[in-house]
Structure formats: C-alpha cells, structure tokens
Amino acid sequence: MNAIFKRKSIRSFKSKWVSERLIKKILMAGMAAPSSWNSKPWVFIVIRDKKILDEIAEKHGYANMCRESNCAILVCGNPENMKEKDFLPQDCSAATENMLIEATYLGLGSVWVGLFPKEDRMNLLKQLVSLPENIIPFSLVVLGYPAEKKKWKKSYYGDKVYLDKWGNKPKI
Ligand SMILES: Cc1cc2nc3c(=O)[nH]c(=O)nc-3n(C[C@H](O)[C@H](O)[C@H](O)COP(=O)(O)O)c2cc1C
C-alpha cells in the first residue's frame, strides 16, 4: 500500500537505462487493472526511440521531462471489441494508475502525461507512433530513475466525504 502514498509525479530523471524486466512488470500491473465487461481494451506502445521522446518534449507542451527519459509507455484504447465503448477512458485510466503505482514500488519515477481528450496532443502521438485510425492514444506514462525527491504524506480530506446523503458528515 505504501507505493500508493509514495507515488508522486516525477519530472526529472537520471540517464540510467530502465530495463525491459522492469518495463514488463509495469505492463503487467497495467494489465491487472479492472476493466468494464473485462474487455481489456488497452494496447501499450513502449517508446524507447530518443527521437520520438524528444519530439514529444518539444511539441506536447507539458511533457518536457521526456527529454530526460529513456522510456515512456503510451497507453492506447481499442474500442473495437468493447461492449460499452464509453467506458474506454475509465479502463485506460485504471491501467495507467496501476502502472504509476508499480513504477513507484520498483523505485522508478513516473508521471502521467495527459493526451485524451485533447485532440492536438492525441494527434501528435498518433502521428509519432503511426497509430491506426480507430486506436485512441489515451495517456503517456513517462518513466526513469528519479533525479528529484518529492515529499509525500498520507492525507485525508474529511470535507470530501459524506455519509448516506450529500452534506451528512460521517464520524470518520
Ligand atoms: C489526466 C491527467 C493528466 C496529466 N497530464 C500531465 C501532463 O501533461 N504533464 C505533467 O507534467 N503532469 C501531468 N499530470 C500529473 C499531474 O500534474 C499531477 O498528478 C498532479 O499535479 C498531482 O501531483 P502528484 O502526481 O505528484 O501527486 C496529469 C495527471 C492526470 C491525472
């Protein structure tokens, strides 16, 4: 559970190579996420090409950290075999979060770089990794050995919790 609380967005990385062994563990964590109708609509593209990572840093607008990374995983959604296609964002979000937590557990830094539903950012990734037209580039998990330390603490926001009805304060 500590990995959930320790997870912070890390945007500065050392040059140390992230191994395929760790990447596989992170992918497995993504694939263990809950999925509507168990449709598992995600497809993952592991990006290791420095030219692509640099171009994301240059053009995305909020992904400068890609310049320092040697691995980012593009989480895509394939709506084709989904029973309820509008659940695709939730399925891809759950996979993305699992991957961030696993990366933290493994001692890696990570950050969720948003793509969906921003057309310009989605188009950028679509073009850079040659996605087929029906595949949705959802999020980018940028990985690396952390070159910054972030403080973390367990927080509880009592004002965001009600009991049974809106406005009822629980005794927790
Ligand atoms: C949907 C979504 C999109 C995000 N997009 C970006 C992004 O494009 N670039 C970035 O540096 N961080 C991005 N983040 C990370 C948030 O900025 C970060 O989670 C938030 O500031 C809280 O900080 P923490 O992750 O360290 O707890 C995104 C997070 C989410 C959930």
The ligand as an SDF file (V2000), in Angstrom:
LIG
                    3D

 31 33  0  0  0  0  0  0  0  0999 V2000
   -5.3870   13.1880  -16.5540 C   0  0  0  0  0  0  0  0  0  0  0  0
   -4.0490   13.7020  -16.0940 C   0  0  0  0  0  0  0  0  0  0  0  0
   -3.2590   14.4090  -16.9780 C   0  0  0  0  0  0  0  0  0  0  0  0
   -1.9970   14.8780  -16.5830 C   0  0  0  0  0  0  0  0  0  0  0  0
   -1.2170   15.4990  -17.5030 N   0  0  0  0  0  0  0  0  0  0  0  0
    0.0240   15.9000  -17.1550 C   0  0  0  0  0  0  0  0  0  0  0  0
    0.8960   16.4440  -18.1380 C   0  0  0  0  0  0  0  0  0  0  0  0
    0.5440   16.5620  -19.3070 O   0  0  0  0  0  0  0  0  0  0  0  0
    2.1390   16.8240  -17.7490 N   0  0  0  0  0  0  0  0  0  0  0  0
    2.5690   16.6890  -16.4460 C   0  0  0  0  0  0  0  0  0  0  0  0
    3.7140   17.0490  -16.1580 O   0  0  0  0  0  0  0  0  0  0  0  0
    1.7700   16.1430  -15.4750 N   0  0  0  0  0  0  0  0  0  0  0  0
    0.5140   15.7460  -15.8060 C   0  0  0  0  0  0  0  0  0  0  0  0
   -0.2920   15.1430  -14.8790 N   0  0  0  0  0  0  0  0  0  0  0  0
    0.1890   14.9610  -13.4990 C   0  0  0  0  0  0  0  0  0  0  0  0
   -0.4750   15.9550  -12.5240 C   0  0  0  0  0  0  0  0  0  0  0  0
    0.0060   17.2530  -12.7680 O   0  0  0  0  0  0  0  0  0  0  0  0
   -0.1660   15.5000  -11.0800 C   0  0  0  0  0  0  0  0  0  0  0  0
   -0.6890   14.2150  -10.8650 O   0  0  0  0  0  0  0  0  0  0  0  0
   -0.7490   16.4400  -10.0390 C   0  0  0  0  0  0  0  0  0  0  0  0
   -0.1270   17.7090  -10.0950 O   0  0  0  0  0  0  0  0  0  0  0  0
   -0.5950   15.9030   -8.5990 C   0  0  0  0  0  0  0  0  0  0  0  0
    0.7550   15.6850   -8.2830 O   0  0  0  0  0  0  0  0  0  0  0  0
    1.2880   14.2300   -7.8840 P   0  0  0  0  0  0  0  0  0  0  0  0
    1.0370   13.3210   -9.0530 O   0  0  0  0  0  0  0  0  0  0  0  0
    2.7620   14.4140   -7.6130 O   0  0  0  0  0  0  0  0  0  0  0  0
    0.5470   13.7890   -6.6700 O   0  0  0  0  0  0  0  0  0  0  0  0
   -1.5450   14.6610  -15.2530 C   0  0  0  0  0  0  0  0  0  0  0  0
   -2.3570   13.9330  -14.3720 C   0  0  0  0  0  0  0  0  0  0  0  0
   -3.5810   13.4320  -14.7910 C   0  0  0  0  0  0  0  0  0  0  0  0
   -4.4030   12.6080  -13.8310 C   0  0  0  0  0  0  0  0  0  0  0  0
  1  2  1  0
  2  3  1  0
  2 30  2  0
  3  4  2  0
  4  5  1  0
  4 28  1  0
  5  6  2  0
  6  7  1  0
  6 13  1  0
  7  8  2  0
  7  9  1  0
  9 10  1  0
 10 11  2  0
 10 12  1  0
 12 13  2  0
 13 14  1  0
 14 15  1  0
 14 28  1  0
 15 16  1  0
 16 17  1  0
 16 18  1  0
 18 19  1  0
 18 20  1  0
 20 21  1  0
 20 22  1  0
 22 23  1  0
 23 24  1  0
 24 25  2  0
 24 26  1  0
 24 27  1  0
 28 29  2  0
 29 30  1  0
 30 31  1  0
M  END
$$$$
